[in-house]
Amino acid sequence: MSALPKIALFAVVGFVVLMLFVPSFRQVLSSLSRSSETLVVPSEEGEGTAGGRQLELVTLLGFDAIPAILNPKLVTASEAEADMDPDEQVLGLSINGDHRAYSIRLLSRHEIVNDVVGGVPVAVTW
């Protein structure tokens, strides 16, 4: 077997392994898919066009392109304060005497945290 077929076979096997065992690789591939659709926004009187304005809605990230936090690591308030800026914003949640504070900075990168607070499953989104 010459070098070229061996390289091609290695590349295909590597791609399959990545797809099967590395979820973040699948997410990157799905984020590369881009779709768009055209929307027609009704015109207000006096804008001139009878049918409305046509706008293109472009989807940049594919489905599940931003990974959720599935098992959040909990830290004490003093540990969190050591890693956070004094004016850093958090999203707070209290259920049945159980309290959480989710960093907005972290939520901006993941957008959703699946957690259990006070025995209640919650999806914290930003």
DOMARDREN-524355 format. One record per atom (N, C-alpha, C): atom name; x, y, z. Coordinates in steps of 0.02 Angstrom, whole numbers, plus 50000, padded with zeros to 5 digits. Example, Ala and Ser with C-alpha at 12.3 -4.5 7.8 and 13.67 -1.06 7.14 Angstrom:
<node site="N" c1="50660" c2="49716" c3="50390"/>
<node site="CA" c1="50615" c2="49775" c3="50390"/>
<node site="C" c1="50660" c2="49835" c3="50390"/>
<node site="N" c1="50642" c2="49888" c3="50354"/>
<node site="CA" c1="50684" c2="49947" c3="50357"/>
<node site="C" c1="50645" c2="50002" c3="50394"/>
This chain:
<node site="N" c1="50043" c2="49941" c3="50000"/>
<node site="CA" c1="50000" c2="50000" c3="50000"/>
<node site="C" c1="50045" c2="50062" c3="50000"/>
<node site="N" c1="50032" c2="50107" c3="49953"/>
<node site="CA" c1="50073" c2="50167" c3="49948"/>
<node site="C" c1="50056" c2="50215" c3="50005"/>
<node site="N" c1="50095" c2="50269" c3="50010"/>
<node site="CA" c1="50088" c2="50316" c3="50065"/>
<node site="C" c1="50021" c2="50354" c3="50062"/>
<node site="N" c1="49998" c2="50372" c3="50002"/>
<node site="CA" c1="49936" c2="50412" c3="49996"/>
<node site="C" c1="49875" c2="50375" c3="50023"/>
<node site="N" c1="49862" c2="50312" c3="50003"/>
<node site="CA" c1="49805" c2="50276" c3="50032"/>
<node site="C" c1="49811" c2="50266" c3="50108"/>
<node site="N" c1="49871" c2="50257" c3="50133"/>
<node site="CA" c1="49880" c2="50250" c3="50205"/>
<node site="C" c1="49861" c2="50314" c3="50241"/>
<node site="N" c1="49881" c2="50371" c3="50214"/>
<node site="CA" c1="49865" c2="50436" c3="50244"/>
<node site="C" c1="49789" c2="50448" c3="50242"/>
<node site="N" c1="49759" c2="50430" c3="50185"/>
<node site="CA" c1="49686" c2="50439" c3="50178"/>
<node site="C" c1="49650" c2="50395" c3="50228"/>
<node site="N" c1="49671" c2="50332" c3="50234"/>
<node site="CA" c1="49640" c2="50286" c3="50282"/>
<node site="C" c1="49649" c2="50311" c3="50353"/>
<node site="N" c1="49708" c2="50335" c3="50369"/>
<node site="CA" c1="49721" c2="50362" c3="50436"/>
<node site="C" c1="49676" c2="50423" c3="50450"/>
<node site="N" c1="49667" c2="50466" c3="50400"/>
<node site="CA" c1="49625" c2="50525" c3="50408"/>
<node site="C" c1="49553" c2="50506" c3="50419"/>
<node site="N" c1="49527" c2="50457" c3="50382"/>
<node site="CA" c1="49458" c2="50435" c3="50389"/>
<node site="C" c1="49447" c2="50403" c3="50457"/>
<node site="N" c1="49492" c2="50359" c3="50477"/>
<node site="CA" c1="49486" c2="50327" c3="50543"/>
<node site="C" c1="49490" c2="50379" c3="50598"/>
<node site="N" c1="49535" c2="50427" c3="50593"/>
<node site="CA" c1="49541" c2="50481" c3="50643"/>
<node site="C" c1="49477" c2="50522" c3="50647"/>
<node site="N" c1="49448" c2="50538" c3="50589"/>
<node site="CA" c1="49385" c2="50576" c3="50588"/>
<node site="C" c1="49329" c2="50537" c3="50622"/>
<node site="N" c1="49323" c2="50473" c3="50607"/>
<node site="CA" c1="49271" c2="50431" c3="50638"/>
<node site="C" c1="49281" c2="50427" c3="50713"/>
<node site="N" c1="49341" c2="50418" c3="50735"/>
<node site="CA" c1="49356" c2="50415" c3="50807"/>
<node site="C" c1="49337" c2="50480" c3="50841"/>
<node site="N" c1="49355" c2="50537" c3="50810"/>
<node site="CA" c1="49337" c2="50602" c3="50839"/>
<node site="C" c1="49261" c2="50610" c3="50843"/>
<node site="N" c1="49226" c2="50591" c3="50790"/>
<node site="CA" c1="49153" c2="50597" c3="50789"/>
<node site="C" c1="49120" c2="50554" c3="50844"/>
<node site="N" c1="49148" c2="50495" c3="50855"/>
<node site="CA" c1="49118" c2="50448" c3="50903"/>
<node site="C" c1="49135" c2="50464" c3="50975"/>
<node site="N" c1="49195" c2="50487" c3="50989"/>
<node site="CA" c1="49218" c2="50491" c3="51057"/>
<node site="C" c1="49233" c2="50562" c3="51083"/>
<node site="N" c1="49227" c2="50612" c3="51041"/>
<node site="CA" c1="49242" c2="50680" c3="51064"/>
<node site="C" c1="49181" c2="50725" c3="51049"/>
<node site="N" c1="49136" c2="50732" c3="51099"/>
<node site="CA" c1="49075" c2="50771" c3="51087"/>
<node site="C" c1="49089" c2="50843" c3="51065"/>
<node site="N" c1="49142" c2="50873" c3="51091"/>
<node site="CA" c1="49156" c2="50943" c3="51072"/>
<node site="C" c1="49174" c2="50948" c3="50998"/>
<node site="N" c1="49203" c2="50895" c3="50968"/>
<node site="CA" c1="49219" c2="50895" c3="50897"/>
<node site="C" c1="49155" c2="50896" c3="50856"/>
<node site="N" c1="49105" c2="50857" c3="50877"/>
<node site="CA" c1="49040" c2="50858" c3="50843"/>
<node site="C" c1="49009" c2="50927" c3="50848"/>
<node site="N" c1="49016" c2="50959" c3="50906"/>
<node site="CA" c1="48987" c2="51026" c3="50916"/>
<node site="C" c1="49020" c2="51077" c3="50871"/>
<node site="N" c1="49085" c2="51072" c3="50863"/>
<node site="CA" c1="49121" c2="51118" c3="50818"/>
<node site="C" c1="49097" c2="51108" c3="50747"/>
<node site="N" c1="49089" c2="51046" c3="50726"/>
<node site="CA" c1="49065" c2="51033" c3="50658"/>
<node site="C" c1="48994" c2="51060" c3="50648"/>
<node site="N" c1="48951" c2="51050" c3="50698"/>
<node site="CA" c1="48882" c2="51075" c3="50691"/>
<node site="C" c1="48881" c2="51151" c3="50692"/>
<node site="N" c1="48929" c2="51182" c3="50727"/>
<node site="CA" c1="48930" c2="51255" c3="50728"/>
<node site="C" c1="48953" c2="51284" c3="50661"/>
<node site="N" c1="48986" c2="51243" c3="50620"/>
<node site="CA" c1="49007" c2="51266" c3="50555"/>
<node site="C" c1="48950" c2="51268" c3="50505"/>
<node site="N" c1="48898" c2="51230" c3="50521"/>
<node site="CA" c1="48841" c2="51231" c3="50475"/>
<node site="C" c1="48804" c2="51297" c3="50484"/>
<node site="N" c1="48786" c2="51325" c3="50429"/>
<node site="CA" c1="48755" c2="51391" c3="50430"/>
<node site="C" c1="48693" c2="51388" c3="50387"/>
<node site="N" c1="48638" c2="51416" c3="50411"/>
<node site="CA" c1="48578" c2="51417" c3="50371"/>
<node site="C" c1="48548" c2="51486" c3="50374"/>
<node site="N" c1="48504" c2="51499" c3="50327"/>
<node site="CA" c1="48470" c2="51564" c3="50326"/>
<node site="C" c1="48400" c2="51556" c3="50299"/>
<node site="N" c1="48358" c2="51604" c3="50315"/>
<node site="CA" c1="48291" c2="51605" c3="50287"/>
<node site="C" c1="48272" c2="51678" c3="50279"/>
<node site="N" c1="48226" c2="51691" c3="50234"/>
<node site="CA" c1="48204" c2="51759" c3="50221"/>
<node site="C" c1="48139" c2="51772" c3="50258"/>
<node site="N" c1="48136" c2="51827" c3="50293"/>
<node site="CA" c1="48076" c2="51849" c3="50329"/>
<node site="C" c1="48050" c2="51911" c3="50295"/>
<node site="N" c1="47984" c2="51917" c3="50292"/>
<node site="CA" c1="47953" c2="51978" c3="50266"/>
<node site="C" c1="47922" c2="52015" c3="50325"/>
<node site="N" c1="47946" c2="52075" c3="50337"/>
<node site="CA" c1="47921" c2="52117" c3="50392"/>
<node site="C" c1="47871" c2="52165" c3="50362"/>
<node site="N" c1="47809" c2="52164" c3="50387"/>
<node site="CA" c1="47758" c2="52209" c3="50359"/>
<node site="C" c1="47781" c2="52282" c3="50363"/>
<node site="N" c1="47765" c2="52318" c3="50310"/>
<node site="CA" c1="47784" c2="52389" c3="50307"/>
<node site="C" c1="47735" c2="52431" c3="50347"/>
<node site="N" c1="47762" c2="52482" c3="50377"/>
<node site="CA" c1="47718" c2="52532" c3="50409"/>
<node site="C" c1="47694" c2="52578" c3="50354"/>
<node site="N" c1="47637" c2="52608" c3="50365"/>
<node site="CA" c1="47611" c2="52653" c3="50313"/>
<node site="C" c1="47662" c2="52707" c3="50298"/>
<node site="N" c1="47670" c2="52722" c3="50235"/>
<node site="CA" c1="47716" c2="52775" c3="50215"/>
<node site="C" c1="47786" c2="52750" c3="50198"/>
<node site="N" c1="47801" c2="52684" c3="50209"/>
<node site="CA" c1="47868" c2="52659" c3="50193"/>
<node site="C" c1="47876" c2="52644" c3="50120"/>
<node site="N" c1="47821" c2="52639" c3="50083"/>
<node site="CA" c1="47828" c2="52633" c3="50011"/>
<node site="C" c1="47815" c2="52563" c3="49984"/>
<node site="N" c1="47845" c2="52510" c3="50009"/>
<node site="CA" c1="47838" c2="52444" c3="49980"/>
<node site="C" c1="47775" c2="52411" c3="50007"/>
<node site="N" c1="47734" c2="52385" c3="49961"/>
<node site="CA" c1="47670" c2="52356" c3="49981"/>
<node site="C" c1="47679" c2="52289" c3="50018"/>
<node site="N" c1="47729" c2="52250" c3="49999"/>
<node site="CA" c1="47736" c2="52184" c3="50029"/>
<node site="C" c1="47777" c2="52183" c3="50093"/>
<node site="N" c1="47810" c2="52237" c3="50109"/>
<node site="CA" c1="47852" c2="52239" c3="50169"/>
<node site="C" c1="47925" c2="52233" c3="50151"/>
<node site="N" c1="47967" c2="52238" c3="50202"/>
<node site="CA" c1="48039" c2="52232" c3="50192"/>
<node site="C" c1="48059" c2="52160" c3="50199"/>
<node site="N" c1="48105" c2="52138" c3="50157"/>
<node site="CA" c1="48131" c2="52070" c3="50161"/>
<node site="C" c1="48197" c2="52072" c3="50200"/>
<node site="N" c1="48200" c2="52031" c3="50251"/>
<node site="CA" c1="48260" c2="52025" c3="50292"/>
<node site="C" c1="48284" c2="51954" c3="50291"/>
<node site="N" c1="48350" c2="51945" c3="50290"/>
<node site="CA" c1="48378" c2="51878" c3="50292"/>
<node site="C" c1="48399" c2="51862" c3="50364"/>
<node site="N" c1="48371" c2="51808" c3="50391"/>
<node site="CA" c1="48388" c2="51784" c3="50458"/>
<node site="C" c1="48441" c2="51730" c3="50450"/>
<node site="N" c1="48500" c2="51743" c3="50477"/>
<node site="CA" c1="48556" c2="51696" c3="50470"/>
<node site="C" c1="48570" c2="51662" c3="50537"/>
<node site="N" c1="48573" c2="51596" c3="50535"/>
<node site="CA" c1="48589" c2="51557" c3="50595"/>
<node site="C" c1="48663" c2="51540" c3="50591"/>
<node site="N" c1="48702" c2="51567" c3="50637"/>
<node site="CA" c1="48775" c2="51556" c3="50635"/>
<node site="C" c1="48796" c2="51492" c3="50671"/>
<node site="N" c1="48761" c2="51475" c3="50725"/>
<node site="CA" c1="48780" c2="51416" c3="50764"/>
<node site="C" c1="48729" c2="51361" c3="50752"/>
<node site="N" c1="48753" c2="51301" c3="50742"/>
<node site="CA" c1="48708" c2="51244" c3="50733"/>
<node site="C" c1="48677" c2="51222" c3="50798"/>
<node site="N" c1="48632" c2="51175" c3="50794"/>
<node site="CA" c1="48598" c2="51147" c3="50853"/>
<node site="C" c1="48650" c2="51120" c3="50902"/>
<node site="N" c1="48642" c2="51137" c3="50966"/>
<node site="CA" c1="48687" c2="51114" c3="51019"/>
<node site="C" c1="48760" c2="51134" c3="51008"/>
<node site="N" c1="48772" c2="51191" c3="50975"/>
<node site="CA" c1="48840" c2="51213" c3="50962"/>
<node site="C" c1="48874" c2="51240" c3="51024"/>
<node site="N" c1="48836" c2="51264" c3="51073"/>
<node site="CA" c1="48865" c2="51289" c3="51136"/>
<node site="C" c1="48850" c2="51237" c3="51190"/>
<node site="N" c1="48901" c2="51206" c3="51218"/>
<node site="CA" c1="48889" c2="51153" c3="51266"/>
<node site="C" c1="48860" c2="51179" c3="51332"/>
<node site="N" c1="48810" c2="51144" c3="51358"/>
<node site="CA" c1="48781" c2="51160" c3="51423"/>
<node site="C" c1="48828" c2="51134" c3="51478"/>
<node site="N" c1="48822" c2="51163" c3="51537"/>
<node site="CA" c1="48857" c2="51137" c3="51595"/>
<node site="C" c1="48810" c2="51086" c3="51627"/>
<node site="N" c1="48829" c2="51023" c3="51626"/>
<node site="CA" c1="48785" c2="50970" c3="51649"/>
<node site="C" c1="48795" c2="50952" c3="51723"/>
<node site="N" c1="48855" c2="50956" c3="51747"/>
<node site="CA" c1="48870" c2="50941" c3="51817"/>
<node site="C" c1="48911" c2="50998" c3="51846"/>
<node site="N" c1="48877" c2="51052" c3="51866"/>
<node site="CA" c1="48915" c2="51111" c3="51889"/>
<node site="C" c1="48955" c2="51095" c3="51952"/>
<node site="N" c1="49016" c2="51121" c3="51953"/>
<node site="CA" c1="49059" c2="51113" c3="52012"/>
<node site="C" c1="49040" c2="51167" c3="52062"/>
<node site="N" c1="49021" c2="51147" c3="52121"/>
<node site="CA" c1="49001" c2="51195" c3="52172"/>
<node site="C" c1="49061" c2="51213" c3="52216"/>
<node site="N" c1="49066" c2="51277" c3="52231"/>
<node site="CA" c1="49119" c2="51301" c3="52275"/>
<node site="C" c1="49088" c2="51344" c3="52329"/>
<node site="N" c1="49124" c2="51354" c3="52382"/>
<node site="CA" c1="49100" c2="51396" c3="52436"/>
<node site="C" c1="49101" c2="51470" c3="52414"/>
<node site="N" c1="49066" c2="51511" c3="52451"/>
<node site="CA" c1="49064" c2="51583" c3="52435"/>
<node site="C" c1="49134" c2="51613" c3="52438"/>
<node site="N" c1="49174" c2="51593" c3="52487"/>
<node site="CA" c1="49242" c2="51622" c3="52492"/>
<node site="C" c1="49286" c2="51599" c3="52434"/>
<node site="N" c1="49278" c2="51537" c3="52411"/>
<node site="CA" c1="49316" c2="51514" c3="52353"/>
<node site="C" c1="49294" c2="51552" c3="52290"/>
<node site="N" c1="49230" c2="51564" c3="52282"/>
<node site="CA" c1="49204" c2="51601" c3="52224"/>
<node site="C" c1="49230" c2="51673" c3="52225"/>
<node site="N" c1="49230" c2="51704" c3="52283"/>
<node site="CA" c1="49253" c2="51773" c3="52289"/>
<node site="C" c1="49326" c2="51780" c3="52269"/>
<node site="N" c1="49366" c2="51728" c3="52281"/>
<node site="CA" c1="49437" c2="51730" c3="52263"/>
<node site="C" c1="49446" c2="51731" c3="52187"/>
<node site="N" c1="49400" c2="51700" c3="52150"/>
<node site="CA" c1="49404" c2="51697" c3="52077"/>
<node site="C" c1="49366" c2="51752" c3="52041"/>
<node site="N" c1="49324" c2="51788" c3="52077"/>
<node site="CA" c1="49280" c2="51836" c3="52044"/>
<node site="C" c1="49301" c2="51908" c3="52057"/>
<node site="N" c1="49283" c2="51952" c3="52011"/>
<node site="CA" c1="49293" c2="52024" c3="52022"/>
<node site="C" c1="49242" c2="52048" c3="52073"/>
<node site="N" c1="49259" c2="52099" c3="52112"/>
<node site="CA" c1="49213" c2="52124" c3="52164"/>
<node site="C" c1="49145" c2="52146" c3="52136"/>
<node site="N" c1="49143" c2="52170" c3="52075"/>
<node site="CA" c1="49080" c2="52194" c3="52046"/>
<node site="C" c1="49050" c2="52145" c3="51995"/>
<node site="N" c1="49075" c2="52082" c3="51995"/>
<node site="CA" c1="49051" c2="52033" c3="51947"/>
<node site="C" c1="48978" c2="52014" c3="51962"/>
<node site="N" c1="48938" c2="52011" c3="51909"/>
<node site="CA" c1="48868" c2="51995" c3="51917"/>
<node site="C" c1="48856" c2="51920" c3="51919"/>
<node site="N" c1="48806" c2="51900" c3="51957"/>
<node site="CA" c1="48786" c2="51830" c3="51961"/>
<node site="C" c1="48710" c2="51825" c3="51953"/>
<node site="N" c1="48689" c2="51767" c3="51934"/>
<node site="CA" c1="48618" c2="51752" c3="51933"/>
<node site="C" c1="48606" c2="51708" c3="51994"/>
<node site="N" c1="48564" c2="51731" c3="52041"/>
<node site="CA" c1="48552" c2="51695" c3="52103"/>
<node site="C" c1="48488" c2="51655" c3="52102"/>
<node site="N" c1="48488" c2="51599" c3="52137"/>
<node site="CA" c1="48430" c2="51555" c3="52140"/>
<node site="C" c1="48428" c2="51522" c3="52209"/>
<node site="N" c1="48369" c2="51524" c3="52240"/>
<node site="CA" c1="48358" c2="51490" c3="52305"/>
<node site="C" c1="48294" c2="51449" c3="52300"/>
<node site="N" c1="48300" c2="51385" c3="52315"/>
<node site="CA" c1="48242" c2="51340" c3="52316"/>
<node site="C" c1="48249" c2="51296" c3="52377"/>
<node site="N" c1="48196" c2="51295" c3="52418"/>
<node site="CA" c1="48193" c2="51251" c3="52477"/>
<node site="C" c1="48255" c2="51258" c3="52522"/>
<node site="N" c1="48279" c2="51319" c3="52531"/>
<node site="CA" c1="48336" c2="51331" c3="52574"/>
<node site="C" c1="48404" c2="51316" c3="52543"/>
<node site="N" c1="48405" c2="51295" c3="52481"/>
<node site="CA" c1="48467" c2="51282" c3="52445"/>
<node site="C" c1="48481" c2="51342" c3="52401"/>
<node site="N" c1="48542" c2="51369" c3="52403"/>
<node site="CA" c1="48558" c2="51432" c3="52369"/>
<node site="C" c1="48615" c2="51422" c3="52320"/>
<node site="N" c1="48608" c2="51455" c3="52262"/>
<node site="CA" c1="48660" c2="51453" c3="52210"/>
<node site="C" c1="48671" c2="51523" c3="52183"/>
<node site="N" c1="48731" c2="51536" c3="52160"/>
<node site="CA" c1="48747" c2="51597" c3="52123"/>
<node site="C" c1="48787" c2="51576" c3="52062"/>
<node site="N" c1="48761" c2="51590" c3="52003"/>
<node site="CA" c1="48793" c2="51571" c3="51940"/>
<node site="C" c1="48825" c2="51633" c3="51909"/>
<node site="N" c1="48888" c2="51628" c3="51894"/>
<node site="CA" c1="48925" c2="51684" c3="51864"/>
<node site="C" c1="48898" c2="51700" c3="51795"/>
<node site="N" c1="48880" c2="51764" c3="51785"/>
<node site="CA" c1="48857" c2="51786" c3="51719"/>
<node site="C" c1="48913" c2="51778" c3="51667"/>
<node site="N" c1="48974" c2="51790" c3="51689"/>
<node site="CA" c1="49032" c2="51782" c3="51643"/>
<node site="C" c1="49036" c2="51711" c3="51617"/>
<node site="N" c1="49026" c2="51662" c3="51662"/>
<node site="CA" c1="49027" c2="51592" c3="51641"/>
<node site="C" c1="48965" c2="51574" c3="51601"/>
<node site="N" c1="48908" c2="51599" c3="51621"/>
<node site="CA" c1="48846" c2="51585" c3="51584"/>
<node site="C" c1="48848" c2="51614" c3="51513"/>
<node site="N" c1="48884" c2="51668" c3="51504"/>
<node site="CA" c1="48889" c2="51698" c3="51438"/>
<node site="C" c1="48926" c2="51653" c3="51389"/>
<node site="N" c1="48968" c2="51609" c3="51414"/>
<node site="CA" c1="49004" c2="51562" c3="51371"/>
<node site="C" c1="48966" c2="51497" c3="51360"/>
<node site="N" c1="48923" c2="51478" c3="51407"/>
<node site="CA" c1="48888" c2="51414" c3="51402"/>
<node site="C" c1="48813" c2="51421" c3="51393"/>
<node site="N" c1="48784" c2="51475" c3="51416"/>
<node site="CA" c1="48714" c2="51493" c3="51408"/>
<node site="C" c1="48665" c2="51452" c3="51448"/>
<node site="N" c1="48684" c2="51392" c3="51470"/>
<node site="CA" c1="48637" c2="51352" c3="51509"/>
<node site="C" c1="48674" c2="51307" c3="51558"/>
<node site="N" c1="48646" c2="51302" c3="51618"/>
<node site="CA" c1="48672" c2="51256" c3="51668"/>
<node site="C" c1="48614" c2="51211" c3="51690"/>
<node site="N" c1="48623" c2="51146" c3="51685"/>
<node site="CA" c1="48573" c2="51099" c3="51711"/>
<node site="C" c1="48596" c2="51080" c3="51781"/>
<node site="N" c1="48553" c2="51093" c3="51830"/>
<node site="CA" c1="48573" c2="51084" c3="51900"/>
<node site="C" c1="48513" c2="51058" c3="51939"/>
<node site="N" c1="48525" c2="51040" c3="52001"/>
<node site="CA" c1="48471" c2="51023" c3="52048"/>
<node site="C" c1="48481" c2="51068" c3="52108"/>
<node site="N" c1="48430" c2="51108" c3="52123"/>
<node site="CA" c1="48433" c2="51155" c3="52179"/>
<node site="C" c1="48374" c2="51141" c3="52225"/>
<node site="N" c1="48389" c2="51127" c3="52287"/>
<node site="CA" c1="48335" c2="51111" c3="52335"/>
<node site="C" c1="48294" c2="51051" c3="52315"/>
<node site="N" c1="48326" c2="51003" c3="52281"/>
<node site="CA" c1="48291" c2="50943" c3="52259"/>
<node site="C" c1="48251" c2="50952" c3="52195"/>
<node site="N" c1="48254" c2="51010" c3="52165"/>
<node site="CA" c1="48215" c2="51025" c3="52105"/>
<node site="C" c1="48263" c2="51031" c3="52045"/>
<node site="N" c1="48252" c2="50992" c3="51991"/>
<node site="CA" c1="48293" c2="51000" c3="51931"/>
<node site="C" c1="48278" c2="51068" c3="51899"/>
<node site="N" c1="48331" c2="51104" c3="51881"/>
<node site="CA" c1="48322" c2="51171" c3="51850"/>
<node site="C" c1="48368" c2="51177" c3="51790"/>
<node site="N" c1="48347" c2="51219" c3="51743"/>
<node site="CA" c1="48390" c2="51240" c3="51687"/>
<node site="C" c1="48400" c2="51314" c3="51695"/>
<node site="N" c1="48460" c2="51335" c3="51712"/>
<node site="CA" c1="48477" c2="51405" c3="51721"/>
<node site="C" c1="48503" c2="51430" c3="51655"/>
<node site="N" c1="48470" c2="51481" c3="51626"/>
<node site="CA" c1="48491" c2="51505" c3="51560"/>
<node site="C" c1="48508" c2="51579" c3="51563"/>
<node site="N" c1="48548" c2="51598" c3="51514"/>
<node site="CA" c1="48568" c2="51669" c3="51508"/>
<node site="C" c1="48572" c2="51686" c3="51436"/>
